Amino acid sequence: MVQAYILIQTEVGKASTVAETIAKIPGVLQAEDVTGPYDVIVRAQADTVDELGRMVVARVQQVDGITRTLTCPVVHL
């Protein structure tokens, strides 16, 4: 199982709607609107890195109001 944090920038005033929409995507564990340089932070999981990448590109980045994403895989050193 691979987990990652997805940091999202949105259009002005869209953070809450984006977080609510993303929270419904299968594989998303948590989606919160936050303050700071990013507007929404998501924790997601998938069986493989490839599946995680497909989720981000095919599902998350297609949500209306998103302007930029940064995916940070969780590592256990």
N, CA, C and O atoms as a Maestro MAE file, in Angstrom:
{
 s_m_m2io_version
 :::
 2.0.0
}

f_m_ct {
 s_m_title
 :::
 protein
 m_atom[308] {
  # First column is atom index #
  i_m_mmod_type
  r_m_x_coord
  r_m_y_coord
  r_m_z_coord
  i_m_residue_number
  s_m_chain_name
  s_m_pdb_residue_name
  s_m_pdb_atom_name
  i_m_atomic_number
  :::
  1 25 0.846 -1.176 0.000 1 A "MET " " N  " 7
  2 3 0.000 0.000 0.000 1 A "MET " " CA " 6
  3 2 0.893 1.242 0.000 1 A "MET " " C  " 6
  4 15 1.839 1.334 0.783 1 A "MET " " O  " 8
  5 25 0.590 2.182 -0.874 2 A "VAL " " N  " 7
  6 3 1.331 3.440 -0.990 2 A "VAL " " CA " 6
  7 2 0.414 4.571 -0.552 2 A "VAL " " C  " 6
  8 15 -0.741 4.648 -0.970 2 A "VAL " " O  " 8
  9 25 0.946 5.453 0.300 3 A "GLN " " N  " 7
  10 3 0.179 6.622 0.723 3 A "GLN " " CA " 6
  11 2 0.930 7.876 0.322 3 A "GLN " " C  " 6
  12 15 2.152 7.863 0.171 3 A "GLN " " O  " 8
  13 25 0.179 8.971 0.150 4 A "ALA " " N  " 7
  14 3 0.791 10.241 -0.225 4 A "ALA " " CA " 6
  15 2 -0.063 11.392 0.278 4 A "ALA " " C  " 6
  16 15 -1.271 11.259 0.476 4 A "ALA " " O  " 8
  17 25 0.592 12.513 0.477 5 A "TYR " " N  " 7
  18 3 -0.103 13.768 0.707 5 A "TYR " " CA " 6
  19 2 -0.144 14.496 -0.625 5 A "TYR " " C  " 6
  20 15 0.861 14.553 -1.334 5 A "TYR " " O  " 8
  21 25 -1.278 15.043 -0.965 6 A "ILE " " N  " 7
  22 3 -1.423 15.824 -2.192 6 A "ILE " " CA " 6
  23 2 -1.732 17.256 -1.767 6 A "ILE " " C  " 6
  24 15 -2.771 17.527 -1.167 6 A "ILE " " O  " 8
  25 25 -0.820 18.164 -2.086 7 A "LEU " " N  " 7
  26 3 -0.970 19.575 -1.746 7 A "LEU " " CA " 6
  27 2 -1.603 20.270 -2.944 7 A "LEU " " C  " 6
  28 15 -1.121 20.138 -4.069 7 A "LEU " " O  " 8
  29 25 -2.674 21.003 -2.706 8 A "ILE " " N  " 7
  30 3 -3.468 21.543 -3.807 8 A "ILE " " CA " 6
  31 2 -3.649 23.045 -3.660 8 A "ILE " " C  " 6
  32 15 -3.977 23.544 -2.584 8 A "ILE " " O  " 8
  33 25 -3.430 23.754 -4.758 9 A "GLN " " N  " 7
  34 3 -3.783 25.170 -4.844 9 A "GLN " " CA " 6
  35 2 -5.054 25.275 -5.667 9 A "GLN " " C  " 6
  36 15 -5.225 24.570 -6.661 9 A "GLN " " O  " 8
  37 25 -5.951 26.171 -5.237 10 A "THR " " N  " 7
  38 3 -7.241 26.314 -5.913 10 A "THR " " CA " 6
  39 2 -7.464 27.758 -6.344 10 A "THR " " C  " 6
  40 15 -6.730 28.668 -5.960 10 A "THR " " O  " 8
  41 25 -8.496 27.933 -7.150 11 A "GLU " " N  " 7
  42 3 -8.948 29.277 -7.469 11 A "GLU " " CA " 6
  43 2 -9.491 29.908 -6.185 11 A "GLU " " C  " 6
  44 15 -9.913 29.197 -5.274 11 A "GLU " " O  " 8
  45 25 -9.480 31.224 -6.114 12 A "VAL " " N  " 7
  46 3 -9.954 31.941 -4.931 12 A "VAL " " CA " 6
  47 2 -11.396 31.546 -4.622 12 A "VAL " " C  " 6
  48 15 -12.263 31.563 -5.496 12 A "VAL " " O  " 8
  49 25 -11.632 31.188 -3.358 13 A "GLY " " N  " 7
  50 3 -12.975 30.849 -2.914 13 A "GLY " " CA " 6
  51 2 -13.436 29.437 -3.210 13 A "GLY " " C  " 6
  52 15 -14.588 29.101 -2.937 13 A "GLY " " O  " 8
  53 25 -12.564 28.596 -3.766 14 A "LYS " " N  " 7
  54 3 -12.975 27.244 -4.164 14 A "LYS " " CA " 6
  55 2 -12.461 26.134 -3.238 14 A "LYS " " C  " 6
  56 15 -12.794 24.967 -3.444 14 A "LYS " " O  " 8
  57 25 -11.668 26.471 -2.238 15 A "ALA " " N  " 7
  58 3 -11.019 25.439 -1.418 15 A "ALA " " CA " 6
  59 2 -12.016 24.498 -0.763 15 A "ALA " " C  " 6
  60 15 -11.834 23.281 -0.808 15 A "ALA " " O  " 8
  61 25 -13.044 25.025 -0.168 16 A "SER " " N  " 7
  62 3 -14.012 24.189 0.536 16 A "SER " " CA " 6
  63 2 -14.719 23.222 -0.406 16 A "SER " " C  " 6
  64 15 -14.877 22.043 -0.089 16 A "SER " " O  " 8
  65 25 -15.143 23.719 -1.558 17 A "THR " " N  " 7
  66 3 -15.819 22.881 -2.545 17 A "THR " " CA " 6
  67 2 -14.881 21.814 -3.090 17 A "THR " " C  " 6
  68 15 -15.283 20.663 -3.261 17 A "THR " " O  " 8
  69 25 -13.635 22.185 -3.362 18 A "VAL " " N  " 7
  70 3 -12.644 21.226 -3.861 18 A "VAL " " CA " 6
  71 2 -12.411 20.125 -2.822 18 A "VAL " " C  " 6
  72 15 -12.383 18.946 -3.176 18 A "VAL " " O  " 8
  73 25 -12.246 20.489 -1.553 19 A "ALA " " N  " 7
  74 3 -12.011 19.498 -0.498 19 A "ALA " " CA " 6
  75 2 -13.195 18.540 -0.377 19 A "ALA " " C  " 6
  76 15 -13.001 17.332 -0.238 19 A "ALA " " O  " 8
  77 25 -14.406 19.064 -0.428 20 A "GLU " " N  " 7
  78 3 -15.600 18.217 -0.328 20 A "GLU " " CA " 6
  79 2 -15.693 17.241 -1.499 20 A "GLU " " C  " 6
  80 15 -16.044 16.075 -1.317 20 A "GLU " " O  " 8
  81 25 -15.378 17.722 -2.697 21 A "THR " " N  " 7
  82 3 -15.443 16.871 -3.893 21 A "THR " " CA " 6
  83 2 -14.387 15.780 -3.845 21 A "THR " " C  " 6
  84 15 -14.676 14.616 -4.126 21 A "THR " " O  " 8
  85 25 -13.170 16.151 -3.491 22 A "ILE " " N  " 7
  86 3 -12.068 15.187 -3.458 22 A "ILE " " CA " 6
  87 2 -12.277 14.137 -2.373 22 A "ILE " " C  " 6
  88 15 -11.879 12.986 -2.546 22 A "ILE " " O  " 8
  89 25 -12.890 14.515 -1.269 23 A "ALA " " N  " 7
  90 3 -13.123 13.579 -0.171 23 A "ALA " " CA " 6
  91 2 -13.965 12.379 -0.613 23 A "ALA " " C  " 6
  92 15 -13.916 11.327 0.025 23 A "ALA " " O  " 8
  93 25 -14.732 12.521 -1.691 24 A "LYS " " N  " 7
  94 3 -15.603 11.452 -2.188 24 A "LYS " " CA " 6
  95 2 -14.897 10.498 -3.158 24 A "LYS " " C  " 6
  96 15 -15.473 9.482 -3.548 24 A "LYS " " O  " 8
  97 25 -13.666 10.812 -3.548 25 A "ILE " " N  " 7
  98 3 -12.930 9.974 -4.505 25 A "ILE " " CA " 6
  99 2 -12.420 8.723 -3.791 25 A "ILE " " C  " 6
  100 15 -11.814 8.831 -2.725 25 A "ILE " " O  " 8
  101 25 -12.654 7.539 -4.358 26 A "PRO " " N  " 7
  102 3 -12.128 6.310 -3.749 26 A "PRO " " CA " 6
  103 2 -10.603 6.368 -3.602 26 A "PRO " " C  " 6
  104 15 -9.902 6.758 -4.536 26 A "PRO " " O  " 8
  105 25 -10.100 5.984 -2.442 27 A "GLY " " N  " 7
  106 3 -8.668 6.037 -2.170 27 A "GLY " " CA " 6
  107 2 -8.262 7.262 -1.379 27 A "GLY " " C  " 6
  108 15 -7.152 7.309 -0.848 27 A "GLY " " O  " 8
  109 25 -9.130 8.251 -1.288 28 A "VAL " " N  " 7
  110 3 -8.836 9.445 -0.495 28 A "VAL " " CA " 6
  111 2 -9.214 9.156 0.950 28 A "VAL " " C  " 6
  112 15 -10.360 8.818 1.246 28 A "VAL " " O  " 8
  113 25 -8.248 9.292 1.843 29 A "LEU " " N  " 7
  114 3 -8.473 9.036 3.259 29 A "LEU " " CA " 6
  115 2 -8.977 10.279 3.970 29 A "LEU " " C  " 6
  116 15 -9.788 10.190 4.891 29 A "LEU " " O  " 8
  117 25 -8.494 11.443 3.539 30 A "GLN " " N  " 7
  118 3 -8.848 12.694 4.198 30 A "GLN " " CA " 6
  119 2 -8.585 13.844 3.246 30 A "GLN " " C  " 6
  120 15 -7.608 13.823 2.497 30 A "GLN " " O  " 8
  121 25 -9.450 14.849 3.268 31 A "ALA " " N  " 7
  122 3 -9.256 16.062 2.469 31 A "ALA " " CA " 6
  123 2 -9.677 17.246 3.332 31 A "ALA " " C  " 6
  124 15 -10.818 17.318 3.787 31 A "ALA " " O  " 8
  125 25 -8.755 18.166 3.551 32 A "GLU " " N  " 7
  126 3 -9.006 19.312 4.430 32 A "GLU " " CA " 6
  127 2 -8.641 20.602 3.722 32 A "GLU " " C  " 6
  128 15 -7.617 20.670 3.042 32 A "GLU " " O  " 8
  129 25 -9.480 21.640 3.879 33 A "ASP " " N  " 7
  130 3 -9.062 22.954 3.399 33 A "ASP " " CA " 6
  131 2 -8.267 23.611 4.525 33 A "ASP " " C  " 6
  132 15 -8.648 23.545 5.694 33 A "ASP " " O  " 8
  133 25 -7.159 24.246 4.151 34 A "VAL " " N  " 7
  134 3 -6.193 24.785 5.106 34 A "VAL " " CA " 6
  135 2 -5.789 26.202 4.693 34 A "VAL " " C  " 6
  136 15 -6.150 26.671 3.614 34 A "VAL " " O  " 8
  137 25 -5.038 26.872 5.561 35 A "THR " " N  " 7
  138 3 -4.480 28.171 5.209 35 A "THR " " CA " 6
  139 2 -2.999 27.991 4.896 35 A "THR " " C  " 6
  140 15 -2.403 26.982 5.274 35 A "THR " " O  " 8
  141 25 -2.412 28.946 4.219 36 A "GLY " " N  " 7
  142 3 -1.000 28.870 3.865 36 A "GLY " " CA " 6
  143 2 -0.833 28.849 2.355 36 A "GLY " " C  " 6
  144 15 -1.746 29.230 1.623 36 A "GLY " " O  " 8
  145 25 0.326 28.406 1.884 37 A "PRO " " N  " 7
  146 3 0.593 28.430 0.436 37 A "PRO " " CA " 6
  147 2 -0.278 27.449 -0.349 37 A "PRO " " C  " 6
  148 15 -0.467 27.622 -1.553 37 A "PRO " " O  " 8
  149 25 -0.809 26.424 0.317 38 A "TYR " " N  " 7
  150 3 -1.728 25.491 -0.329 38 A "TYR " " CA " 6
  151 2 -3.104 25.657 0.293 38 A "TYR " " C  " 6
  152 15 -3.231 26.052 1.452 38 A "TYR " " O  " 8
  153 25 -4.119 25.356 -0.477 39 A "ASP " " N  " 7
  154 3 -5.495 25.579 -0.033 39 A "ASP " " CA " 6
  155 2 -6.170 24.315 0.472 39 A "ASP " " C  " 6
  156 15 -7.066 24.385 1.312 39 A "ASP " " O  " 8
  157 25 -5.751 23.161 -0.030 40 A "VAL " " N  " 7
  158 3 -6.314 21.872 0.366 40 A "VAL " " CA " 6
  159 2 -5.160 20.886 0.507 40 A "VAL " " C  " 6
  160 15 -4.243 20.866 -0.314 40 A "VAL " " O  " 8
  161 25 -5.216 20.058 1.569 41 A "ILE " " N  " 7
  162 3 -4.254 18.973 1.728 41 A "ILE " " CA " 6
  163 2 -5.044 17.675 1.801 41 A "ILE " " C  " 6
  164 15 -6.005 17.551 2.561 41 A "ILE " " O  " 8
  165 25 -4.614 16.712 0.991 42 A "VAL " " N  " 7
  166 3 -5.311 15.430 0.868 42 A "VAL " " CA " 6
  167 2 -4.347 14.322 1.271 42 A "VAL " " C  " 6
  168 15 -3.163 14.370 0.937 42 A "VAL " " O  " 8
  169 25 -4.854 13.328 1.988 43 A "ARG " " N  " 7
  170 3 -4.082 12.093 2.219 43 A "ARG " " CA " 6
  171 2 -4.797 11.001 1.451 43 A "ARG " " C  " 6
  172 15 -5.996 10.783 1.619 43 A "ARG " " O  " 8
  173 25 -4.039 10.318 0.603 44 A "ALA " " N  " 7
  174 3 -4.627 9.291 -0.266 44 A "ALA " " CA " 6
  175 2 -3.785 8.032 -0.209 44 A "ALA " " C  " 6
  176 15 -2.621 8.054 0.191 44 A "ALA " " O  " 8
  177 25 -4.404 6.927 -0.621 45 A "GLN " " N  " 7
  178 3 -3.656 5.674 -0.696 45 A "GLN " " CA " 6
  179 2 -4.090 4.869 -1.910 45 A "GLN " " C  " 6
  180 15 -5.209 5.005 -2.407 45 A "GLN " " O  " 8
  181 25 -3.175 4.030 -2.373 46 A "ALA " " N  " 7
  182 3 -3.438 3.129 -3.500 46 A "ALA " " CA " 6
  183 2 -2.538 1.914 -3.332 46 A "ALA " " C  " 6
  184 15 -1.611 1.920 -2.522 46 A "ALA " " O  " 8
  185 25 -2.819 0.881 -4.102 47 A "ASP " " N  " 7
  186 3 -2.031 -0.350 -4.001 47 A "ASP " " CA " 6
  187 2 -0.615 -0.177 -4.531 47 A "ASP " " C  " 6
  188 15 0.319 -0.782 -4.005 47 A "ASP " " O  " 8
  189 25 -0.443 0.647 -5.571 48 A "THR " " N  " 7
  190 3 0.883 0.852 -6.169 48 A "THR " " CA " 6
  191 2 1.100 2.334 -6.458 48 A "THR " " C  " 6
  192 15 0.161 3.129 -6.447 48 A "THR " " O  " 8
  193 25 2.350 2.683 -6.715 49 A "VAL " " N  " 7
  194 3 2.671 4.067 -7.089 49 A "VAL " " CA " 6
  195 2 1.975 4.433 -8.396 49 A "VAL " " C  " 6
  196 15 1.506 5.560 -8.557 49 A "VAL " " O  " 8
  197 25 1.909 3.481 -9.333 50 A "ASP " " N  " 7
  198 3 1.243 3.747 -10.613 50 A "ASP " " CA " 6
  199 2 -0.236 4.043 -10.408 50 A "ASP " " C  " 6
  200 15 -0.772 4.968 -11.019 50 A "ASP " " O  " 8
  201 25 -0.898 3.272 -9.556 51 A "GLU " " N  " 7
  202 3 -2.318 3.526 -9.280 51 A "GLU " " CA " 6
  203 2 -2.513 4.882 -8.612 51 A "GLU " " C  " 6
  204 15 -3.472 5.595 -8.907 51 A "GLU " " O  " 8
  205 25 -1.603 5.229 -7.717 52 A "LEU " " N  " 7
  206 3 -1.671 6.536 -7.071 52 A "LEU " " CA " 6
  207 2 -1.539 7.645 -8.112 52 A "LEU " " C  " 6
  208 15 -2.290 8.620 -8.084 52 A "LEU " " O  " 8
  209 25 -0.594 7.494 -9.022 53 A "GLY " " N  " 7
  210 3 -0.413 8.477 -10.084 53 A "GLY " " CA " 6
  211 2 -1.640 8.610 -10.957 53 A "GLY " " C  " 6
  212 15 -2.032 9.719 -11.320 53 A "GLY " " O  " 8
  213 25 -2.255 7.478 -11.298 54 A "ARG " " N  " 7
  214 3 -3.479 7.524 -12.105 54 A "ARG " " CA " 6
  215 2 -4.613 8.221 -11.356 54 A "ARG " " C  " 6
  216 15 -5.382 8.973 -11.956 54 A "ARG " " O  " 8
  217 25 -4.719 7.977 -10.049 55 A "MET " " N  " 7
  218 3 -5.753 8.635 -9.254 55 A "MET " " CA " 6
  219 2 -5.576 10.152 -9.292 55 A "MET " " C  " 6
  220 15 -6.538 10.899 -9.472 55 A "MET " " O  " 8
  221 25 -4.333 10.591 -9.121 56 A "VAL " " N  " 7
  222 3 -4.072 12.030 -9.097 56 A "VAL " " CA " 6
  223 2 -4.384 12.647 -10.451 56 A "VAL " " C  " 6
  224 15 -5.075 13.663 -10.522 56 A "VAL " " O  " 8
  225 25 -3.886 12.048 -11.523 57 A "VAL " " N  " 7
  226 3 -4.067 12.632 -12.853 57 A "VAL " " CA " 6
  227 2 -5.505 12.498 -13.351 57 A "VAL " " C  " 6
  228 15 -6.072 13.457 -13.875 57 A "VAL " " O  " 8
  229 25 -6.091 11.323 -13.192 58 A "ALA " " N  " 7
  230 3 -7.412 11.068 -13.770 58 A "ALA " " CA " 6
  231 2 -8.563 11.574 -12.908 58 A "ALA " " C  " 6
  232 15 -9.621 11.913 -13.438 58 A "ALA " " O  " 8
  233 25 -8.381 11.631 -11.606 59 A "ARG " " N  " 7
  234 3 -9.509 11.985 -10.742 59 A "ARG " " CA " 6
  235 2 -9.304 13.330 -10.041 59 A "ARG " " C  " 6
  236 15 -10.130 14.234 -10.171 59 A "ARG " " O  " 8
  237 25 -8.200 13.457 -9.299 60 A "VAL " " N  " 7
  238 3 -7.994 14.655 -8.481 60 A "VAL " " CA " 6
  239 2 -7.802 15.891 -9.347 60 A "VAL " " C  " 6
  240 15 -8.469 16.902 -9.128 60 A "VAL " " O  " 8
  241 25 -6.905 15.832 -10.323 61 A "GLN " " N  " 7
  242 3 -6.612 17.023 -11.123 61 A "GLN " " CA " 6
  243 2 -7.778 17.447 -12.005 61 A "GLN " " C  " 6
  244 15 -7.760 18.552 -12.548 61 A "GLN " " O  " 8
  245 25 -8.782 16.607 -12.162 62 A "GLN " " N  " 7
  246 3 -9.942 16.958 -12.985 62 A "GLN " " CA " 6
  247 2 -11.012 17.719 -12.204 62 A "GLN " " C  " 6
  248 15 -11.986 18.187 -12.794 62 A "GLN " " O  " 8
  249 25 -10.849 17.848 -10.901 63 A "VAL " " N  " 7
  250 3 -11.833 18.559 -10.078 63 A "VAL " " CA " 6
  251 2 -11.807 20.042 -10.422 63 A "VAL " " C  " 6
  252 15 -10.745 20.664 -10.470 63 A "VAL " " O  " 8
  253 25 -12.977 20.591 -10.658 64 A "ASP " " N  " 7
  254 3 -13.099 22.004 -11.017 64 A "ASP " " CA " 6
  255 2 -12.582 22.901 -9.893 64 A "ASP " " C  " 6
  256 15 -12.912 22.694 -8.725 64 A "ASP " " O  " 8
  257 25 -11.775 23.892 -10.247 65 A "GLY " " N  " 7
  258 3 -11.268 24.853 -9.278 65 A "GLY " " CA " 6
  259 2 -9.826 24.640 -8.879 65 A "GLY " " C  " 6
  260 15 -9.237 25.500 -8.225 65 A "GLY " " O  " 8
  261 25 -9.236 23.501 -9.260 66 A "ILE " " N  " 7
  262 3 -7.835 23.234 -8.924 66 A "ILE " " CA " 6
  263 2 -6.927 23.911 -9.940 66 A "ILE " " C  " 6
  264 15 -7.153 23.816 -11.147 66 A "ILE " " O  " 8
  265 25 -5.903 24.591 -9.447 67 A "THR " " N  " 7
  266 3 -4.942 25.226 -10.343 67 A "THR " " CA " 6
  267 2 -3.587 24.519 -10.351 67 A "THR " " C  " 6
  268 15 -2.841 24.614 -11.326 67 A "THR " " O  " 8
  269 25 -3.262 23.795 -9.238 68 A "ARG " " N  " 7
  270 3 -1.956 23.138 -9.166 68 A "ARG " " CA " 6
  271 2 -1.973 22.070 -8.089 68 A "ARG " " C  " 6
  272 15 -2.624 22.231 -7.057 68 A "ARG " " O  " 8
  273 25 -1.248 20.960 -8.332 69 A "THR " " N  " 7
  274 3 -1.101 19.919 -7.315 69 A "THR " " CA " 6
  275 2 0.367 19.560 -7.153 69 A "THR " " C  " 6
  276 15 1.169 19.699 -8.077 69 A "THR " " O  " 8
  277 25 0.698 19.093 -5.948 70 A "LEU " " N  " 7
  278 3 2.026 18.579 -5.655 70 A "LEU " " CA " 6
  279 2 1.836 17.310 -4.831 70 A "LEU " " C  " 6
  280 15 1.293 17.365 -3.728 70 A "LEU " " O  " 8
  281 25 2.278 16.168 -5.354 71 A "THR " " N  " 7
  282 3 2.081 14.886 -4.685 71 A "THR " " CA " 6
  283 2 3.355 14.501 -3.950 71 A "THR " " C  " 6
  284 15 4.438 14.468 -4.534 71 A "THR " " O  " 8
  285 25 3.212 14.211 -2.657 72 A "CYS " " N  " 7
  286 3 4.345 13.869 -1.795 72 A "CYS " " CA " 6
  287 2 4.134 12.463 -1.220 72 A "CYS " " C  " 6
  288 15 3.414 12.314 -0.232 72 A "CYS " " O  " 8
  289 25 4.740 11.434 -1.810 73 A "PRO " " N  " 7
  290 3 4.582 10.079 -1.293 73 A "PRO " " CA " 6
  291 2 5.160 9.967 0.124 73 A "PRO " " C  " 6
  292 15 6.173 10.587 0.448 73 A "PRO " " O  " 8
  293 25 4.501 9.172 0.947 74 A "VAL " " N  " 7
  294 3 4.974 8.911 2.304 74 A "VAL " " CA " 6
  295 2 6.067 7.840 2.221 74 A "VAL " " C  " 6
  296 15 5.888 6.821 1.554 74 A "VAL " " O  " 8
  297 25 7.194 8.069 2.894 75 A "VAL " " N  " 7
  298 3 8.273 7.081 2.923 75 A "VAL " " CA " 6
  299 2 8.543 6.694 4.377 75 A "VAL " " C  " 6
  300 15 8.369 7.499 5.293 75 A "VAL " " O  " 8
  301 25 8.960 5.479 4.562 76 A "HIS " " N  " 7
  302 3 9.319 4.989 5.895 76 A "HIS " " CA " 6
  303 2 10.787 4.601 5.856 76 A "HIS " " C  " 6
  304 15 11.141 3.553 5.317 76 A "HIS " " O  " 8
  305 25 11.640 5.442 6.426 77 A "LEU " " N  " 7
  306 3 13.089 5.223 6.384 77 A "LEU " " CA " 6
  307 2 13.560 4.454 7.595 77 A "LEU " " C  " 6
  308 15 14.753 4.180 7.726 77 A "LEU " " O  " 8
  :::
 }
 m_bond[307] {
  # First column is bond index #
  i_m_from
  i_m_to
  i_m_order
  :::
  1 1 2 1
  2 2 3 1
  3 3 4 2
  4 3 5 1
  5 5 6 1
  6 6 7 1
  7 7 8 2
  8 7 9 1
  9 9 10 1
  10 10 11 1
  11 11 12 2
  12 11 13 1
  13 13 14 1
  14 14 15 1
  15 15 16 2
  16 15 17 1
  17 17 18 1
  18 18 19 1
  19 19 20 2
  20 19 21 1
  21 21 22 1
  22 22 23 1
  23 23 24 2
  24 23 25 1
  25 25 26 1
  26 26 27 1
  27 27 28 2
  28 27 29 1
  29 29 30 1
  30 30 31 1
  31 31 32 2
  32 31 33 1
  33 33 34 1
  34 34 35 1
  35 35 36 2
  36 35 37 1
  37 37 38 1
  38 38 39 1
  39 39 40 2
  40 39 41 1
  41 41 42 1
  42 42 43 1
  43 43 44 2
  44 43 45 1
  45 45 46 1
  46 46 47 1
  47 47 48 2
  48 47 49 1
  49 49 50 1
  50 50 51 1
  51 51 52 2
  52 51 53 1
  53 53 54 1
  54 54 55 1
  55 55 56 2
  56 55 57 1
  57 57 58 1
  58 58 59 1
  59 59 60 2
  60 59 61 1
  61 61 62 1
  62 62 63 1
  63 63 64 2
  64 63 65 1
  65 65 66 1
  66 66 67 1
  67 67 68 2
  68 67 69 1
  69 69 70 1
  70 70 71 1
  71 71 72 2
  72 71 73 1
  73 73 74 1
  74 74 75 1
  75 75 76 2
  76 75 77 1
  77 77 78 1
  78 78 79 1
  79 79 80 2
  80 79 81 1
  81 81 82 1
  82 82 83 1
  83 83 84 2
  84 83 85 1
  85 85 86 1
  86 86 87 1
  87 87 88 2
  88 87 89 1
  89 89 90 1
  90 90 91 1
  91 91 92 2
  92 91 93 1
  93 93 94 1
  94 94 95 1
  95 95 96 2
  96 95 97 1
  97 97 98 1
  98 98 99 1
  99 99 100 2
  100 99 101 1
  101 101 102 1
  102 102 103 1
  103 103 104 2
  104 103 105 1
  105 105 106 1
  106 106 107 1
  107 107 108 2
  108 107 109 1
  109 109 110 1
  110 110 111 1
  111 111 112 2
  112 111 113 1
  113 113 114 1
  114 114 115 1
  115 115 116 2
  116 115 117 1
  117 117 118 1
  118 118 119 1
  119 119 120 2
  120 119 121 1
  121 121 122 1
  122 122 123 1
  123 123 124 2
  124 123 125 1
  125 125 126 1
  126 126 127 1
  127 127 128 2
  128 127 129 1
  129 129 130 1
  130 130 131 1
  131 131 132 2
  132 131 133 1
  133 133 134 1
  134 134 135 1
  135 135 136 2
  136 135 137 1
  137 137 138 1
  138 138 139 1
  139 139 140 2
  140 139 141 1
  141 141 142 1
  142 142 143 1
  143 143 144 2
  144 143 145 1
  145 145 146 1
  146 146 147 1
  147 147 148 2
  148 147 149 1
  149 149 150 1
  150 150 151 1
  151 151 152 2
  152 151 153 1
  153 153 154 1
  154 154 155 1
  155 155 156 2
  156 155 157 1
  157 157 158 1
  158 158 159 1
  159 159 160 2
  160 159 161 1
  161 161 162 1
  162 162 163 1
  163 163 164 2
  164 163 165 1
  165 165 166 1
  166 166 167 1
  167 167 168 2
  168 167 169 1
  169 169 170 1
  170 170 171 1
  171 171 172 2
  172 171 173 1
  173 173 174 1
  174 174 175 1
  175 175 176 2
  176 175 177 1
  177 177 178 1
  178 178 179 1
  179 179 180 2
  180 179 181 1
  181 181 182 1
  182 182 183 1
  183 183 184 2
  184 183 185 1
  185 185 186 1
  186 186 187 1
  187 187 188 2
  188 187 189 1
  189 189 190 1
  190 190 191 1
  191 191 192 2
  192 191 193 1
  193 193 194 1
  194 194 195 1
  195 195 196 2
  196 195 197 1
  197 197 198 1
  198 198 199 1
  199 199 200 2
  200 199 201 1
  201 201 202 1
  202 202 203 1
  203 203 204 2
  204 203 205 1
  205 205 206 1
  206 206 207 1
  207 207 208 2
  208 207 209 1
  209 209 210 1
  210 210 211 1
  211 211 212 2
  212 211 213 1
  213 213 214 1
  214 214 215 1
  215 215 216 2
  216 215 217 1
  217 217 218 1
  218 218 219 1
  219 219 220 2
  220 219 221 1
  221 221 222 1
  222 222 223 1
  223 223 224 2
  224 223 225 1
  225 225 226 1
  226 226 227 1
  227 227 228 2
  228 227 229 1
  229 229 230 1
  230 230 231 1
  231 231 232 2
  232 231 233 1
  233 233 234 1
  234 234 235 1
  235 235 236 2
  236 235 237 1
  237 237 238 1
  238 238 239 1
  239 239 240 2
  240 239 241 1
  241 241 242 1
  242 242 243 1
  243 243 244 2
  244 243 245 1
  245 245 246 1
  246 246 247 1
  247 247 248 2
  248 247 249 1
  249 249 250 1
  250 250 251 1
  251 251 252 2
  252 251 253 1
  253 253 254 1
  254 254 255 1
  255 255 256 2
  256 255 257 1
  257 257 258 1
  258 258 259 1
  259 259 260 2
  260 259 261 1
  261 261 262 1
  262 262 263 1
  263 263 264 2
  264 263 265 1
  265 265 266 1
  266 266 267 1
  267 267 268 2
  268 267 269 1
  269 269 270 1
  270 270 271 1
  271 271 272 2
  272 271 273 1
  273 273 274 1
  274 274 275 1
  275 275 276 2
  276 275 277 1
  277 277 278 1
  278 278 279 1
  279 279 280 2
  280 279 281 1
  281 281 282 1
  282 282 283 1
  283 283 284 2
  284 283 285 1
  285 285 286 1
  286 286 287 1
  287 287 288 2
  288 287 289 1
  289 289 290 1
  290 290 291 1
  291 291 292 2
  292 291 293 1
  293 293 294 1
  294 294 295 1
  295 295 296 2
  296 295 297 1
  297 297 298 1
  298 298 299 1
  299 299 300 2
  300 299 301 1
  301 301 302 1
  302 302 303 1
  303 303 304 2
  304 303 305 1
  305 305 306 1
  306 306 307 1
  307 307 308 2
  :::
 }
}
